[in-house]
Amino acid sequence: MIVNVGKNILSVRDRNRKWYLAHRQERLKKMREYYYAHQEKNRKYREEYYRKHKEEIIKKNGEYEKNHREQAREYHRKQYWGNKEKESKRKKRFYAEKREEILKRQRERYWMIKSKVVNMLGGRCVRCGATDLKVLQINHKNGNNGKEKCGVKLLTRIFLGKRGIEDLELRCANCNFKYEYERGRCGLNNTPQKRYYRKMKDKVVEMLGGKCVVCGIQDKEVLQVNHKEMDGKFEEHRSGNMLYQDIVKGRRGIEDLDLRCANCNFLYNSTSELGR
C-alpha cells in the first residue's frame, strides 16, 4: 500500500492555515488577555531567567552581533526610531529606578579605567612625583590648545587602545595648574579680562587667609575657593570671576568657604563619595 505522505502533510497545513485565519482575531484577543493577566509573573520569570543565564545570553548575543554586524545595526536603528518616544520614556523610568546603582557602577568603572591609564603613563607626577590617583591628571606635552579635553572619553580611548600616549604625561593637580600658568592659559596673559580676574582672585585669597587650610601652601596659582559643605554645584554663580566679584564687593559671605590647593581640593571632594 502506497501512502502519499507529502500530499497529506500539505492538506494538514492548508487545514491549519484556514483554521488560523478564521479564528485569528479570537486567538489574538485571548493572547492579549493572558499577557496582561500574567504580565507581572512573566516579567519576574524573564528577570530570573536572565540572572541565571546572564553570561550565556551575553556571549550568544555578542557572537550574533559580531557575525551579523550590519543586520544587528539595522535592527537596532529601526527599533530605536520606530519607538523613539517609548524608548525615551523607558530609559528615563529605568534611570530613575536604578539611579544610585547606575552611578555607583559608573564611578567604579571610571576609577578602574583611570588606574589602568595612570599605570600606563608611569603612575606618578613627572614634576613632583605624587602618586595619589585622585589628584593625578593627564597633561598634553604640546599644549593641545584645547582641541582634546582630558576627561572620561580620553581615558576610555586610551584604555581601549584607540589613542596613543606618546604626547601625554601625568601631573598632579597643583603641577598641572602651575604648568598652565607658565604657558599663559590661566591668568598670566596680558589681557584686560585676565588681569581683572587675577586681581579679583588675589583679593579673595587674601580675605580667606592666603594659604591652603590643609597643607599650608601659599602659591596663589594653585589655591582654589572651596565650599565647606560641598554644595558648590548649587552656587548661583557658575563662573569663578562672578563669585570673586560678589565676595570682594560684599554681596556674598565667606563663612561657608575656605582655601585649598588643587590637590587638597580634589581629595576633599572625593572623600564622601567615589569622586564627584
Order of alpha helices (4+ residues) and beta strands (2+ residues): alpha-alpha-alpha-alpha-alpha-alpha-alpha-beta-alpha-beta-alpha-alpha-beta-alpha-beta-alpha
